[in-house]
Amino acid sequence: MKTTLEATANPSPEDLAFLSERLTAFNDGDVGASRRKALAVFVRDEEGAVVAGISGYTAWGWLYVQWLWVDERLRGQHMAGRMLDAAEQEAVARGCHGALIDTFSPNAAKVYQRQGYQPFGTLADFPVGRSRIFLQKRLPTE
């Protein structure tokens, strides 16, 4: 079989969907179905605009918080903690036993630690001059 190697900044949606399907099928056979399901928490202002939010998913008994953002006007009001609490409650309802989050903001890492997350690894110079911090938290089981 002749092959070619292609690197691209513009992969087609079809190629990405194919890759996702193949990896999902492999993982399902290797470790079991992930039961991956999106999870989002939003805070909206009086006009309905998003002023804070979390986006992530649950899979294999874990909550992964991929994005967490709070508008500057709401920072310092424990909004991140309240959103994390809501996401964790939903994750527990879905049968999750752990939560995972990462950041390269030292301030955000402190917020997550106040919420009970513990660092378990760092990646230096991601981005250059900072470290990406990986944190986890055990969730209560129902």
N, C-alpha and C positions, 0 to 999 in steps of 0.2 A: 504494500500500500504506500503510495507516494503522498507525502504530507507537506504542508506549508505552515509556517509560523507567522501569525499576524498580531501586531500590537496596534491598538486603536484607542483614541480618545472618544470615539463616537460609535460604540457598539450598537447593533440593531436591537430593538426590543424583542424581536423573534429569537435572536441568538442568546440574549440574556435569559429569556423564558426557557429555552431549551437547556441551557446550562443549569438553571435552577431546578428544572424537572429531573435532570440526570443526577444531580447531587442529592436531591431529596430522595430519589429512589435508592441510591446507594446507602445513604444514612439510615433510611427506614429499614433496609435489610441488615445493616450493621448493628445499630443500637436501638432500633424501634422507632415508631412514628413520633415525630416531635410534637404533634398537635399544636403547631405554631398558630398563634392568634394575635392579631394586632391589639394594642392597648394604648389608649390616649387619654389624657386628662387635660381639660382646657379651663382657663379662667377668662371670663369675658367681662367687658365693661358694660355700662348702661346702654350703649348703642349696639352691643353684641360683638364688638371687635375683640379678638383674642389679645389678651395682655399678659398671659403666661401660659405655659403648657409643657406637657410631657408627651413624647412619642416613643414607643418601644413595642415590645411583644413578649408573650410568654411562650416558652417551648421547653420540653424535657424537664418540667417541674421548676423552671427558673423564670423570673422576670428580668428582662434586659431593658434598661432605660437607655435608649439610644440618644435622645435629645431631651434636654431640659432647659427652658428659657423663661426668664422673668423680666418683664419690662422694668427699666430703671426706676420708674415711679413707685413700683411695688417692692423693690428690694429692701431688705431689712425688716420685713413684716412677716417673716416665717412662711412666705408663700411656697417656696420650694419644699419645705417640710410638709406642708399641708397637701401639696400635690403628690409627694412621695407616699404619704400615708394613704391617700385615696388609691393610688396605683397598687400599693402593696396589699391593701384590703381586697381589691379585685383579683390580684394574683393569688392570694390565699384562697379565695372563693373558687378559683380555677384549679386548685390543688397544688400550687407552687410551694416549695420549701425554701427557696433562696432567691435573692435579688442581686443583680450585677449592674454596676455603673462605672463609667470611666470619665476622666476629665484631665485637662492640662492646666486648669486654673487652681492654684493653691487655695484661693478663697472658697471655691466650690467644694473642694475636697474637705475643708473644715465643716462646711454645712452638712455634707453627707455623713461625716463622722459623728456630728451631733445627732444625726438621725439613726445612728447605730451601725453604719457601714464601717467596715474595717479594711484598710489597705492590704492587698496581697501581692502587689507587684507594681513595678514602675518601668517605664521605657524612657531612658534618657534621651534628650535632644529631640523630643517629639512634641512640639516643634523645637527648633534649635534654641537653646537657652532655657528651655522648660523641660519638664518631665511629664509624660502621660501617666496618670495614677489610676490603677485599677482597684476598685473597692467591691466588697461583697457583704451581704447581710443574710443571716438565717431568718426565715420568716416563721411565725408560729403556725403550727398545724391545727386545723380545726378538729 
